[in-house]
Amino acid sequence: MPPFPTLRRARSARPYRGFKRPSLRRVLVGGSAADTSRLPRYIWIAALGFATIWAPITGYLKTAAPRYASHMSLILPGSGASASVNLAEIGQASSFANSAFASNSISPTETYKRLLAADRVVRDAARRIGLEARAFGKPQVELVDQTAFIHIKMTGPSPESAQARNGALLQAFFAEIDRLRQDELSNRHESGLTAIDEYRKSVASTRAQIAQLQGETGLRSVEQFSRQLIELEALRTRLDDLRAMHERKAASVAALERKLGSDAGAAAAILRLNNDATYLGAVDQMSQAAADLATARSSYGARHPEVVKARAEFEAQRSGARARAQALGETGEVFERAIGTGRGTLLTELVRLETERAGYAAERVKLEAQLDQNSARLDRLAPLAARLEDLQRDFNVAEAVFASAIARSQSSKTDIYASYPLVQVLEDPTHPDGPSSPRKKLAIAAGGAGSFLLLVALGMGWLRQSMIRSLLAKGRSA
């Protein structure tokens, strides 16, 4: 049996007699779909709803000034750049610019997006076309994910104005990038000049220390000290050989002196006297007088006149030989005839060996003195040579760093895309064919959609009693 039968019969039997105040239950549940007494209320609600929807849309379409949008696109190439310069006898200078997308912590597209909307860039762009920054407007910058594209949109009251604003923004953007790059290069160059000046002072200081040390020691280079060490070792080796040769000659002289029973001095005197004919004649006469004296002594007594005469003759001849020997510079009594005998050859060899031994001895003394002098001088120069080597190494390092800093400073001038990567215009500012706002079709479509939703809502409100009954019937049957 349907609910509320009495009320249903009363409503169907009673004709419409004007607007009555609805009860709370009637407001919530509604009436029958065939109850036309509710129609005025729905008409008023629909009229108010349509007015609420279409009045703003109509006012917007009637009063909004047309705006035109100009678009342009930028792109950031993703490749890096490198350069290397080899300088003869100086070093190598290299410069390398990483790709703009090599770092995950810094996005160049995001940086340029912020720069495009910066107040300084906007003011510069407005000044270029004779506008104030407030009237110029803000650019709409859009980044495309997973790409290096940057899309920029500028609006204006006319197609030419929108295009001009976009072009002015592009010029101001590139001018600001160039200014930032030049500012970076200038700061980098100034810091490089400061470092170069420090390197130059270091090179000059080290060079002055080297010059002072060279002036004090006379040592021009470490190679010179090394050559002197080599020469000292060669001198020491030569002295060792000379000592061995001297000892061999001395041993030969001693052996020959023992064999001859005469030293080298006497042998030289004998050879010198035996080369004098007067002395040899005196020696021959002295020998003959000695033979006569021996014959007389064998026949007579010591006081016999013949013996006395022979002795006097012998003494006279010996005195003559001694006088001749003294005249030749000899002080001793040699009285030996060695010419033409084997002993003379040995005496000659003895004199020759003694001469060589004396020469080796003199050279040995000289070399020993020279060795001691050179050793003492090199011992004194050793720490100074080590100091000179350290200074020379420091000078080479400082000079290499100085030259490398200069080369790096010059090569870094070409690396202008290190902090602000290269950006290119992919699409020039467009000339809009029509206004971008107000959009009449979109506004009408929105009004139509709102009107349709209002009608749907009113229809659901008109049929809500039937819908409630249907839901209750389903609940009882369940």
Secondary structure, 3 states (H helix, E strand, C coil): CCCCHHHHHHHHHCCCCCCCCCCHHHHHHCCCCCCHHHHHHHHHHHHHHHHHHHHHHHHHHHHCCCEEEEEEEEECCCCCEEEEEEECCCEEEEEEECCCCCCCCCCHHHHHHHHHCCHHHHHHHHHHCCCCHHHHCCCEEEECCCCCEEEEEEEECCHHHHHHHHHHHHHHHHHHHHHHHHHHHHHHHHHHHHHHHHHHHHHHHHHHHHHHHHHHHCCCCHHHHHHHHHHHHHHHHHHHHHHHHHHHHHHHHHHHHHHHCCCHHHHHHHHHHCCCHHHHHHHHHHHHHHHHHHHHHHHCCCCCHHHHHHHHHHHHHHHHHHHHHHHCCCCCCCCCCCCCCHHHHHHHHHHHHHHHHHHHHHHHHHHHHHHHHHHHHHHHHHHHHHHHHHHHHHHHHHHHHHHHHHHHHHHHHHCCCCCCCCCEEEECCCCCCCCCECCHHHHHHHHHHHHHHHHHHHHHHHCHHHHHHHHHHHHHHC
